[in-house]
Amino acid sequence: MISSLKIAKSSNDVAMIGLDFGSTTSSAMIALASVGQNSITGRMQFENFRVVYRCEPVFTPFDKTKIDIASLDDYLNKWLKESGFGYENFFSGGAIVTGIAAKKSNARAIAGLVKQKIGKSIIATADDPSFESWLAFMGNSFLLSEAMPKISFINIDIGGGTTNPALGINGSVKSTGCSFIGARHFQFKPGTRQLTAVSDWGMDLLDYLAIKKDIKEKFEIAEINAIIDFYIKGLEALVNGESDFFSQKGLKRYNQVPFLIDQALNAHGKSTPVITFSGGVGELVYQHSMGKSLPGTTYYGDLGIDIARAIVKSRILSCNIRDIVPENLGRATVYGLTLHSTQISGTTVFLSDPDVLPLNDIPIVAGLSLTADSTEIKQALNMVKKCRHGGCIKIESNLKSQTGSECLNNIKRIGTSLALGIEDPDFGKDSPLILLVDMNVGKTLGNYVSRWKTIDANLVVIDEIPDRDGHFVNIGQIHNNVIPVSFYGVR
């Protein structure tokens, strides 16, 4: 059923969109939020989130070896028409192509379609597995993790093509991973065990298990059980930190991003993690654990139901499924994209040219402390010079170790050093230099770097942006003196 809630939009509200194109299904979500100042931290933040549109998931359309872009375009137009939002209405958001869909030869064309339709400030990315893991955790387990800050959580997002685990503590993701465990590597005539399609990773697994099957042949129950048993052992290895499970001969391609949790757990002295699930299989897991009936084997034409039943039987995987239940389950990724992919700046940003925004796909080339020396600053600027369309440097303040006067002196010093660098004739004047700083000093730092706008440079300084891992940043249009900032390409 289509959910479209007509909620009054105030002048302080902004609209956010999330689009998830997965191995099995695609979906859209739109939310409104107001922008306000946190009374404790003083930072600007989103408040009063309201999901105002949520479509029913549709099967991701494939045309042989490619994604059917024309059909996805039709879905996008349909979703926006149903929601009542126009292409120009969105302050922030994102689109992601995941799992097997991300491996199709034209997957990146979806990113181009979304940017063309909705705007440059929207994240649009394909085959970004660690980002997907981060989004699923934020969309499914963030609130639970914040409510229980002394407990570590592992969220396991299982879709048609991949499993994306993430370890988080007190609402902060510490480790991510991705393996090719999914429901649709083997596809069947619904309600039967007759094989209709198999992925490359499915073929690898059949070779590993010494099972020989051709399209249209039927699997024996023992053969299905062997596949499910492998998947369960792989999932158990993930949560136990047994990263060598996928190092077995013939299985190395199964481990796209190793899920390394021992270091993160040891660093925080946390006990055995709570395990939560999301994605299409995760939703089936909770339905089954609550005693709700599931359809029969291969009802959806894949092994999702069988995997869910086996997870509930696993002593290791099922230890928390009845007493700690997340809110969003199957829609965790799109929920994370809509509500958690974007942060907002403070109100003292510096723009040498306000018309330069929005900026998208800007590489983050370096991170500097406020006490960085001239050599470090020069190296960072040299990296920016190599970026044809601009580069981003993150600056971390370490305020806890500095007095107010020390902080101001360091801002002046680093600003002066950066000014010397961008005055160099070899430093490009057209491509923007973006500085992200975690404290409320955007205008001050920008004035020092630009020598109070006397240097001909394309400079953007955005303040009050907490440090986040990422390879790229998107910067949206200014709205009521604040700017949306989104990271992707999570490390």
ChimeraX attribute file (.defattr): number of C-alpha atoms within 10 A of each C-alpha:
attribute: neighborCount
match mode: 1-to-1
recipient: residues
	/A:1	7
	/A:2	12
	/A:3	14
	/A:4	17
	/A:5	14
	/A:6	10
	/A:7	11
	/A:8	8
	/A:9	12
	/A:10	10
	/A:11	8
	/A:12	12
	/A:13	19
	/A:14	19
	/A:15	21
	/A:16	26
	/A:17	26
	/A:18	27
	/A:19	24
	/A:20	26
	/A:21	28
	/A:22	24
	/A:23	25
	/A:24	24
	/A:25	17
	/A:26	22
	/A:27	23
	/A:28	25
	/A:29	27
	/A:30	26
	/A:31	22
	/A:32	26
	/A:33	20
	/A:34	17
	/A:35	18
	/A:36	15
	/A:37	13
	/A:38	12
	/A:39	8
	/A:40	6
	/A:41	8
	/A:42	12
	/A:43	18
	/A:44	19
	/A:45	17
	/A:46	19
	/A:47	14
	/A:48	11
	/A:49	16
	/A:50	15
	/A:51	21
	/A:52	17
	/A:53	23
	/A:54	23
	/A:55	18
	/A:56	14
	/A:57	17
	/A:58	15
	/A:59	13
	/A:60	20
	/A:61	20
	/A:62	16
	/A:63	9
	/A:64	8
	/A:65	11
	/A:66	14
	/A:67	22
	/A:68	16
	/A:69	18
	/A:70	12
	/A:71	14
	/A:72	19
	/A:73	15
	/A:74	10
	/A:75	17
	/A:76	19
	/A:77	15
	/A:78	12
	/A:79	22
	/A:80	16
	/A:81	12
	/A:82	15
	/A:83	20
	/A:84	12
	/A:85	15
	/A:86	12
	/A:87	13
	/A:88	9
	/A:89	14
	/A:90	20
	/A:91	22
	/A:92	31
	/A:93	29
	/A:94	28
	/A:95	25
	/A:96	28
	/A:97	26
	/A:98	26
	/A:99	29
	/A:100	23
	/A:101	25
	/A:102	23
	/A:103	18
	/A:104	17
	/A:105	11
	/A:106	16
	/A:107	23
	/A:108	17
	/A:109	15
	/A:110	24
	/A:111	19
	/A:112	13
	/A:113	17
	/A:114	22
	/A:115	18
	/A:116	12
	/A:117	14
	/A:118	20
	/A:119	21
	/A:120	21
	/A:121	25
	/A:122	32
	/A:123	30
	/A:124	27
	/A:125	24
	/A:126	23
	/A:127	19
	/A:128	18
	/A:129	27
	/A:130	25
	/A:131	26
	/A:132	34
	/A:133	28
	/A:134	30
	/A:135	28
	/A:136	32
	/A:137	33
	/A:138	27
	/A:139	27
	/A:140	28
	/A:141	32
	/A:142	25
	/A:143	16
	/A:144	20
	/A:145	23
	/A:146	15
	/A:147	12
	/A:148	14
	/A:149	15
	/A:150	14
	/A:151	18
	/A:152	26
	/A:153	28
	/A:154	25
	/A:155	29
	/A:156	29
	/A:157	31
	/A:158	30
	/A:159	27
	/A:160	26
	/A:161	26
	/A:162	26
	/A:163	28
	/A:164	34
	/A:165	33
	/A:166	30
	/A:167	29
	/A:168	29
	/A:169	24
	/A:170	17
	/A:171	20
	/A:172	18
	/A:173	23
	/A:174	18
	/A:175	23
	/A:176	26
	/A:177	25
	/A:178	26
	/A:179	25
	/A:180	25
	/A:181	26
	/A:182	28
	/A:183	29
	/A:184	24
	/A:185	22
	/A:186	25
	/A:187	21
	/A:188	25
	/A:189	17
	/A:190	16
	/A:191	14
	/A:192	15
	/A:193	22
	/A:194	20
	/A:195	20
	/A:196	17
	/A:197	17
	/A:198	17
	/A:199	14
	/A:200	12
	/A:201	20
	/A:202	21
	/A:203	16
	/A:204	16
	/A:205	20
	/A:206	17
	/A:207	14
	/A:208	13
	/A:209	13
	/A:210	10
	/A:211	13
	/A:212	11
	/A:213	15
	/A:214	12
	/A:215	12
	/A:216	13
	/A:217	13
	/A:218	16
	/A:219	18
	/A:220	11
	/A:221	9
	/A:222	9
	/A:223	17
	/A:224	14
	/A:225	15
	/A:226	16
	/A:227	18
	/A:228	22
	/A:229	15
	/A:230	14
	/A:231	20
	/A:232	21
	/A:233	13
	/A:234	22
	/A:235	23
	/A:236	18
	/A:237	17
	/A:238	26
	/A:239	24
	/A:240	16
	/A:241	15
	/A:242	17
	/A:243	17
	/A:244	12
	/A:245	17
	/A:246	19
	/A:247	12
	/A:248	9
	/A:249	8
	/A:250	13
	/A:251	16
	/A:252	14
	/A:253	15
	/A:254	21
	/A:255	21
	/A:256	17
	/A:257	17
	/A:258	20
	/A:259	23
	/A:260	20
	/A:261	23
	/A:262	13
	/A:263	12
	/A:264	17
	/A:265	19
	/A:266	10
	/A:267	9
	/A:268	12
	/A:269	12
	/A:270	14
	/A:271	12
	/A:272	13
	/A:273	18
	/A:274	20
	/A:275	22
	/A:276	28
	/A:277	32
	/A:278	31
	/A:279	24
	/A:280	23
	/A:281	28
	/A:282	26
	/A:283	19
	/A:284	27
	/A:285	27
	/A:286	23
	/A:287	15
	/A:288	17
	/A:289	17
	/A:290	11
	/A:291	8
	/A:292	10
	/A:293	10
	/A:294	15
	/A:295	11
	/A:296	12
	/A:297	17
	/A:298	21
	/A:299	16
	/A:300	18
	/A:301	22
	/A:302	27
	/A:303	24
	/A:304	25
	/A:305	23
	/A:306	20
	/A:307	25
	/A:308	25
	/A:309	19
	/A:310	18
	/A:311	26
	/A:312	19
	/A:313	14
	/A:314	14
	/A:315	10
	/A:316	17
	/A:317	21
	/A:318	19
	/A:319	15
	/A:320	15
	/A:321	20
	/A:322	11
	/A:323	7
	/A:324	13
	/A:325	16
	/A:326	19
	/A:327	14
	/A:328	19
	/A:329	25
	/A:330	23
	/A:331	24
	/A:332	29
	/A:333	33
	/A:334	31
	/A:335	28
	/A:336	26
	/A:337	30
	/A:338	28
	/A:339	27
	/A:340	21
	/A:341	26
	/A:342	25
	/A:343	20
	/A:344	24
	/A:345	27
	/A:346	23
	/A:347	21
	/A:348	18
	/A:349	23
	/A:350	22
	/A:351	20
	/A:352	19
	/A:353	12
	/A:354	13
	/A:355	9
	/A:356	14
	/A:357	17
	/A:358	17
	/A:359	19
	/A:360	22
	/A:361	23
	/A:362	21
	/A:363	23
	/A:364	23
	/A:365	20
	/A:366	18
	/A:367	19
	/A:368	17
	/A:369	16
	/A:370	22
	/A:371	18
	/A:372	16
	/A:373	13
	/A:374	14
	/A:375	9
	/A:376	15
	/A:377	19
	/A:378	16
	/A:379	14
	/A:380	21
	/A:381	20
	/A:382	15
	/A:383	17
	/A:384	25
	/A:385	19
	/A:386	13
	/A:387	18
	/A:388	12
	/A:389	17
	/A:390	25
	/A:391	25
	/A:392	26
	/A:393	22
	/A:394	23
	/A:395	23
	/A:396	19
	/A:397	18
	/A:398	13
	/A:399	13
	/A:400	6
	/A:401	8
	/A:402	12
	/A:403	10
	/A:404	9
	/A:405	9
	/A:406	13
	/A:407	17
	/A:408	15
	/A:409	14
	/A:410	18
	/A:411	21
	/A:412	18
	/A:413	20
	/A:414	23
	/A:415	21
	/A:416	17
	/A:417	19
	/A:418	21
	/A:419	19
	/A:420	15
	/A:421	20
	/A:422	23
	/A:423	16
	/A:424	10
	/A:425	8
	/A:426	10
	/A:427	17
	/A:428	21
	/A:429	17
	/A:430	13
	/A:431	18
	/A:432	24
	/A:433	25
	/A:434	25
	/A:435	21
	/A:436	25
	/A:437	26
	/A:438	20
	/A:439	19
	/A:440	19
	/A:441	21
	/A:442	24
	/A:443	19
	/A:444	18
	/A:445	27
	/A:446	26
	/A:447	22
	/A:448	19
	/A:449	28
	/A:450	23
	/A:451	15
	/A:452	13
	/A:453	14
	/A:454	9
	/A:455	17
	/A:456	14
	/A:457	21
	/A:458	20
	/A:459	26
	/A:460	24
	/A:461	25
	/A:462	32
	/A:463	27
	/A:464	22
	/A:465	23
	/A:466	15
	/A:467	14
	/A:468	15
	/A:469	14
	/A:470	16
	/A:471	17
	/A:472	19
	/A:473	22
	/A:474	23
	/A:475	27
	/A:476	25
	/A:477	20
	/A:478	18
	/A:479	13
	/A:480	10
	/A:481	11
	/A:482	20
	/A:483	23
	/A:484	24
	/A:485	24
	/A:486	25
	/A:487	23
	/A:488	26
	/A:489	19
	/A:490	17
	/A:491	15
